[in-house]
Every structure is written in structure tokens, then in C-alpha cells.
């Protein structure tokens, strides 16, 4: 069977606020996990929560100008506890972006079934993180069919014997005003997922302190980026977004201001990425440990050629 060739993926070491000026109006999707407040030293200066909103707004214009009119921005980010209290810099950031013209389309939750264990006197372990979907318009590109999932075994028993109230739209028994026609599920094999995405934490940090599973950016790439579209991760870290983009034949640009992370991303793209076949999808990683790809279902894969389908560049520093 013919194997499609991988699309171009570029890894660039530098400040995305400057680099993105070369991609004005060209990007379909920005999907990223920015540095959490006070979490990564020597990475965009490890911003204090009180200063995070002002700092992140310095990326607003580069991000906005880079996207196409139908483009989207997905931010995976979580709150920080300061002196035992949740600091709300995350919500303040989203509100500030909305005030600058972004449309807040939806709030997704990344549910982590295997959160880090521990003990805290006034709270429990963090089992989820935000994924905010923002866009330049109220109707961005959105392909919900690309993320459909199997309907489940419940249909066999539920639809075997339909009562008279199942054949037309009926209000619920508690008179809530909501109703449904169960018979419309006959013959359906898939349903749309919810906005809660359950994915286990990555078992190894791969040289980066906050690696998210490849299937997280993959979900949004399938949902929000058209075929042959361009995906950008301006805080690329170890390159998980690039692995997801390549697996779906999307072009991608990965940017990070940490040279070590860029080198890790380049290595992962060469060693772990696989080319999707013509009619199917392949796992974006050769996963081990706790990272279990769930959104990809093909069984045949082909490693990327060793002659680097990645262009790695470090802008020359001015003397």
C-alpha cells in the first residue's frame, strides 16, 4: 500500500513573538501549552502569577496576526496554588484575550486518570487541566466528524425494544423541557465526544518538565485544522505537537526559546514520528509507560526517513 510522504515540519529556536511575523495570515491552528506561572526557570523568565496576564498579552498580537480568519488558538494551561489558594491568573488571561478581540469558543478539560499522588492539607490532587479554544471569529474551522468515537455497546440493549415514547421526541419525565427521539440512534455507529478529554499523563518527561500526551494536541488538530493546514506550537517544548501534526499529514512549525528543548524536539520527530498511510492513521509515538494513544487506530506504520524531514534552525545572535 502506498505510504504518503510526511509534510514539512520546522523546528525553530527563538522567541515566537519575533519569529511568527514570517507567518502572518498563514496559520490554521496554534495549539500550545505556555509556561505555567513560576514553573519553568530560564524559560521566558518564569513569570510570576501576578504578572502573567501582562506578559502573555505580549503574544496576543503575534498570535492573532498569524492566524487565518478561520483559525483557532488552543491553550492548555492550569492554575497555580499560591500560599494555599488558587491564583486565578488563567481566567484573568482568558478574559484579557477576550477583551482584545478573541472569541472564547469553548472550554475543554483534559482529564488525567493517573494524576501525580501527594498530600495537601486543604485540597486534593489535580486530576484535570484547562484547554481553552479561542478564535478570530465566532465560526472558526470546526470538523466535529473528525473526532467521532464509537457509540458504545449500550445501543444493542437499549434499541432492541423501543416503546411508543421512543419513536417521537418526548419530554423527560421530570418535565424539564428536554427530550429526545431514541429511534434516531438506530444504525448509528459513532457519536460526537464531549468536551472532556481523558488521557493519561506521559510516563517519561522526555527531557522536558511538562510533556503532554501526543493525543492531546492530536485531538485539536483533527478538530480544528483542515487537511494540509498549518499547525504552530509557539511553546513547543519536546515537540509533541509536531508528532501529532505529522501523524495527520499537517504541516507544522515548532518554536521554543530553549535550545535544549529544540534539540529534543528535533530528535523526537526523527526517531518517534511515523507517516500516516493513505486510508488510516498511525500512532504518533512509539509509546511506552503510561502514554497510551487512544485516538489513532491503524496498525501499519513506517518510520520517518533518517535524512531529517525536519528543518532545525537557530537564529544567529547579534553581536
C-alpha positions in Angstrom: 0.0 0.0 0.0 1.2 3.4 -0.9 2.6 5.4 2.0 2.1 9.2 1.9 5.2 11.3 2.4 5.5 13.4 5.5 4.7 17.1 5.4 7.3 19.6 6.3 7.9 20.2 10.0 10.2 23.1 11.0 11.8 23.4 14.5 13.0 27.0 15.2 14.8 28.1 18.3 13.9 31.6 19.3 11.3 34.0 20.6 7.9 33.2 18.9 6.8 36.8 19.2 9.5 37.7 16.6 9.5 34.5 14.5 5.8 34.5 13.9 5.9 37.7 11.9 7.1 35.5 9.0 3.9 33.5 9.1 1.3 36.3 9.0 -2.1 35.1 7.9 -0.8 31.6 7.1 -1.6 29.5 10.2 -4.8 27.4 10.7 -4.2 26.4 14.3 -2.0 27.4 17.2 -2.1 24.7 19.8 0.3 25.0 22.8 0.9 24.8 26.5 2.6 28.0 27.6 4.9 28.0 30.6 2.9 27.8 33.7 3.5 30.7 36.1 6.7 30.3 38.1 7.1 26.8 36.8 10.0 26.7 34.3 13.1 28.6 35.2 15.1 30.1 32.4 12.1 29.7 30.1 10.6 33.1 29.2 11.9 34.3 32.6 9.5 32.1 34.7 6.7 34.7 35.1 5.1 35.3 38.5 1.3 34.7 38.6 0.6 38.4 39.3 2.5 39.4 36.1 1.3 36.5 33.9 -1.6 38.3 32.2 0.6 41.3 31.2 3.3 39.0 30.0 1.0 36.8 27.9 -0.6 39.7 26.2 2.8 40.4 24.6 1.9 37.3 22.5 -1.6 38.4 21.6 -0.7 40.4 18.5 1.8 37.9 17.0 -0.7 35.0 17.6 -3.7 37.0 16.2 -1.9 38.2 13.1 -0.5 34.8 12.3 -3.9 33.0 12.2 -6.2 32.9 9.2 -9.7 34.4 9.6 -11.0 30.9 10.4 -8.0 30.0 12.6 -8.0 28.9 16.2 -5.9 29.1 19.3 -5.9 26.3 21.9 -4.2 27.0 25.2 -3.5 24.1 27.6 -2.8 25.7 31.0 -3.6 25.3 34.6 -3.9 27.4 37.8 -1.2 27.7 40.4 -1.6 27.4 44.1 0.0 30.4 45.9 0.1 30.3 49.7 -2.6 27.6 49.8 -5.0 29.5 47.5 -5.7 29.1 43.8 -4.4 32.0 41.8 -6.8 32.9 39.0 -4.3 34.2 36.5 -5.5 31.6 34.0 -9.1 33.0 33.9 -7.7 36.6 34.0 -5.6 35.8 31.0 -8.6 34.4 29.0 -10.7 37.4 30.0 -7.9 39.7 28.9 -7.7 38.0 25.5 -11.4 38.3 25.0 -11.2 42.0 25.7 -8.6 42.2 22.9 -10.9 40.6 20.3 -10.6 36.9 20.7 -13.7 34.8 20.7 -13.9 32.3 23.6 -15.5 29.4 21.7 -15.3 26.6 24.3 -13.6 25.4 27.5 -12.3 21.8 27.3 -11.0 19.8 30.2 -8.1 17.4 30.0 -9.0 14.7 32.5 -5.9 12.9 33.8 -6.9 9.4 35.1 -3.4 9.0 36.7 -2.6 12.3 38.4 0.5 12.7 40.5 -0.1 11.4 44.0 0.6 13.5 47.1 -0.8 15.1 50.1 -2.0 18.7 50.6 -3.7 19.9 53.8 -6.6 21.7 52.1 -7.0 20.2 48.6 -6.8 17.0 46.6 -4.6 16.0 43.7 -5.0 17.9 40.4 -6.8 15.5 38.0 -7.5 17.9 35.1 -6.3 20.9 33.2 -7.9 23.6 31.1 -7.8 23.6 27.3 -9.3 26.9 26.1 -10.4 27.2 22.5 -10.2 30.8 21.2 -10.5 32.1 17.7 -10.6 35.2 15.5 -14.2 34.7 14.5 -17.4 33.2 16.0 -17.4 30.5 13.4 -13.8 29.1 13.0 -13.0 25.9 11.1 -14.5 23.1 13.0 -14.7 19.4 11.9 -16.5 17.5 14.6 -16.8 14.4 12.4 -13.0 14.0 12.6 -13.2 13.2 16.3 -16.2 11.0 16.4 -16.0 7.9 18.7 -17.7 4.5 18.7 -21.3 4.8 20.0 -20.8 2.0 22.6 -22.4 -1.3 23.4 -25.4 0.3 25.1 -27.3 0.6 21.8 -27.7 -3.1 21.4 -29.8 -3.5 24.6 -31.4 -0.1 24.5 -32.6 -0.2 20.9 -33.7 -3.8 20.9 -37.2 -3.0 22.1 -38.4 0.5 21.6 -41.6 1.8 23.3 -44.1 4.2 21.8 -42.4 7.1 23.6 -39.1 6.2 21.9 -40.4 6.8 18.4 -41.1 10.5 18.7 -39.5 13.3 20.6 -40.8 13.1 24.2 -40.2 15.5 27.1 -38.4 13.9 30.0 -40.3 12.5 32.9 -39.3 15.4 35.2 -40.9 18.0 32.9 -37.5 19.7 32.4 -38.4 20.6 28.8 -35.7 18.4 27.4 -36.5 15.4 25.2 -35.1 13.0 22.7 -36.1 10.6 19.9 -34.3 7.4 20.8 -35.2 5.8 17.4 -32.8 8.2 15.6 -29.9 6.3 17.1 -30.8 3.1 15.1 -28.0 2.3 12.7 -25.5 4.9 14.1 -22.1 3.6 14.9 -20.4 6.8 16.1 -21.2 9.8 18.3 -19.6 13.1 19.0 -17.4 13.2 22.1 -17.8 15.6 25.0 -15.5 18.5 25.8 -13.8 16.4 28.5 -10.8 14.6 27.1 -9.5 11.7 29.2 -5.8 11.0 28.6 -3.2 9.6 30.9 -0.1 11.5 31.9 3.1 10.7 29.9 5.2 8.2 31.8 8.5 9.9 30.9 9.3 13.6 30.7 11.5 13.2 27.7 13.9 15.9 28.8 11.1 18.4 29.4 9.3 19.1 32.7 5.8 19.3 31.3 5.3 16.9 28.4 1.6 16.4 27.5 0.5 13.3 25.7 0.6 13.4 21.9 -3.1 12.6 21.7 -4.0 16.0 23.4 -2.8 18.2 20.5 -3.8 15.5 18.1 -7.5 15.8 19.2 -7.5 19.5 18.5 -5.5 19.2 15.2 -8.2 16.8 13.9 -11.0 19.0 15.1 -9.7 22.5 14.2 -7.1 22.2 11.4 -8.2 21.4 7.8 -6.3 18.8 5.7 -3.0 20.2 4.6 -3.3 23.0 7.1 -0.5 24.6 9.1 -0.1 24.0 12.8 2.1 26.1 15.1 3.2 25.5 18.6 5.0 28.6 19.9 6.0 27.0 23.2 6.9 23.7 21.6 8.9 22.1 24.3 9.8 18.5 23.4 7.8 18.5 20.2 4.6 16.5 21.0 2.5 18.8 18.8 4.8 18.1 15.9 4.4 14.4 16.3 0.6 14.8 16.3 0.7 17.1 13.2 2.9 14.7 11.2 0.6 11.8 12.0 -2.2 13.7 10.4 -0.3 15.0 7.4 -0.4 18.6 8.6 2.5 20.9 8.2 3.8 22.3 11.4 6.2 24.9 12.9 7.6 24.3 16.4 9.1 27.2 18.2 10.8 27.4 21.6 13.3 29.8 23.1 15.2 27.0 24.9 17.8 25.5 22.6 17.9 22.2 24.5 14.2 21.7 24.1 14.5 22.4 20.4 17.2 19.7 20.0 15.0 17.3 21.9 12.0 18.1 19.7 14.1 17.5 16.6 15.3 14.2 17.8 11.8 13.0 18.8 10.5 14.0 15.4 13.1 11.9 13.6 13.0 8.9 16.0 9.4 8.7 17.0 7.2 10.2 14.3 5.5 7.9 11.7 3.9 8.6 8.4 0.2 8.1 8.0 -0.9 5.7 5.4 -3.4 6.7 2.6 -6.5 5.3 4.3 -5.9 5.3 8.0 -4.0 6.7 10.8 -1.0 5.6 12.8 0.2 6.2 16.3 2.2 9.4 16.6 4.6 7.8 19.0 6.3 4.6 19.8 4.7 5.0 23.3 6.0 3.3 26.4 4.9 3.5 30.0 1.7 5.4 30.7 1.4 7.1 27.4 -1.3 5.1 25.5 -2.5 6.6 22.2 -6.3 6.2 22.0 -7.4 8.4 19.1 -5.4 6.6 16.4 -6.3 3.1 15.2 -4.1 1.9 12.3 -1.8 -1.0 12.6 0.8 -0.4 9.9 3.5 2.2 10.3 6.6 3.5 8.7 9.3 5.5 10.4 10.3 8.8 9.1 13.5 8.7 6.9 16.7 9.4 8.7 17.7 12.3 6.4 15.7 14.6 8.7 12.3 15.7 7.5 12.8 18.5 10.0 14.4 21.8 9.4 16.1 22.9 12.6 17.3 26.5 12.8 18.8 28.7 15.4 18.7 32.4 14.6 22.1 34.0 14.7 22.6 36.2 17.8 23.5 39.8 17.2 26.9 40.7 18.5 
